[in-house]
Each structure stands twice: as structure tokens, then as C-alpha cells.
């Protein structure tokens, strides 16, 4: 089943890198992009987003704050923080929010592993 994935990153280059990897791994799935938390929440309000890949370091609302806001309306959505800021505190906070953590630089293997797990979770939720 094809899913809709949302990439949230303030860096256009980082979004391009993630999108390129995503298209290699899951070309049959749909992709949307947002440059900040407000754009991401607007995209999610439409209800078409199944999975989110979110940068940690963004101006205004950081990635963990965005995940906390997403959890209020989408408690079971597969979400991952994608960041070069690999600190135990950030990884721990992501886990507390039931979010994965994918380190940058992003590898196809790490993204594929997360997306496979996300698809399994979504299949369990949707009969």
C-alpha cells in the first residue's frame, strides 16, 4: 500500500537529499515537503500524511516540539527525527515521544529500515 510521507526540514538541500533517498527506496509512495513546523502542521491538517521525517534544528519550533504537537492529534503516526545533532538527550526525548531517530548524514539503509518499520506499524493499525 502506498503511503504519504512528509519531510520537514528548513534546509532545501537537506530536503532534496532526503527526497532523493526516499524515491530510491519507496518510489511508489507519495512525498510532500515542508520548510518549517507551521507548514508541516498545515499539511497534516489535511489528513493525508501517514509518516513524517522531521529535522531537529529548525528556526522557531524545533523538531521535538513539532513531534509533541503532532502527537496530540496523531498519536500513532510513525515519525522520525532526522538530525546531525546526535546527542543522548535528543535521542531520549525522541523516544519519549514515540519517535525514531535517524542520524545525518542520511543513509539509504537507515531510511529504508525506518520506512519498513513504519509500513509494518501502519498495516497493523489499518486492517
Secondary structure as the mmCIF struct_conf table of DSSP 4:
data_model
#
loop_
_struct_conf.conf_type_id
_struct_conf.id
_struct_conf.beg_label_comp_id
_struct_conf.beg_label_asym_id
_struct_conf.beg_label_seq_id
_struct_conf.end_label_comp_id
_struct_conf.end_label_asym_id
_struct_conf.end_label_seq_id
STRN STRN1 UNK A 4 UNK A 8
BEND BEND1 UNK A 10 UNK A 10
HELX_RH_AL_P HELX_RH_AL_P1 UNK A 12 UNK A 25
TURN_TY1_P TURN_TY1_P1 UNK A 27 UNK A 28
BEND BEND2 UNK A 29 UNK A 29
STRN STRN2 UNK A 30 UNK A 34
BEND BEND3 UNK A 35 UNK A 36
HELX_RH_AL_P HELX_RH_AL_P2 UNK A 37 UNK A 45
TURN_TY1_P TURN_TY1_P2 UNK A 46 UNK A 47
STRN STRN3 UNK A 51 UNK A 55
BEND BEND4 UNK A 56 UNK A 56
BEND BEND5 UNK A 59 UNK A 61
HELX_RH_AL_P HELX_RH_AL_P3 UNK A 63 UNK A 73
TURN_TY1_P TURN_TY1_P3 UNK A 75 UNK A 76
STRN STRN4 UNK A 78 UNK A 83
BEND BEND6 UNK A 84 UNK A 84
HELX_RH_AL_P HELX_RH_AL_P4 UNK A 88 UNK A 96
TURN_TY1_P TURN_TY1_P4 UNK A 97 UNK A 98
STRN STRN5 UNK A 100 UNK A 103
BEND BEND7 UNK A 104 UNK A 105
HELX_LH_PP_P HELX_LH_PP_P1 UNK A 106 UNK A 106
HELX_RH_AL_P HELX_RH_AL_P5 UNK A 108 UNK A 125
#
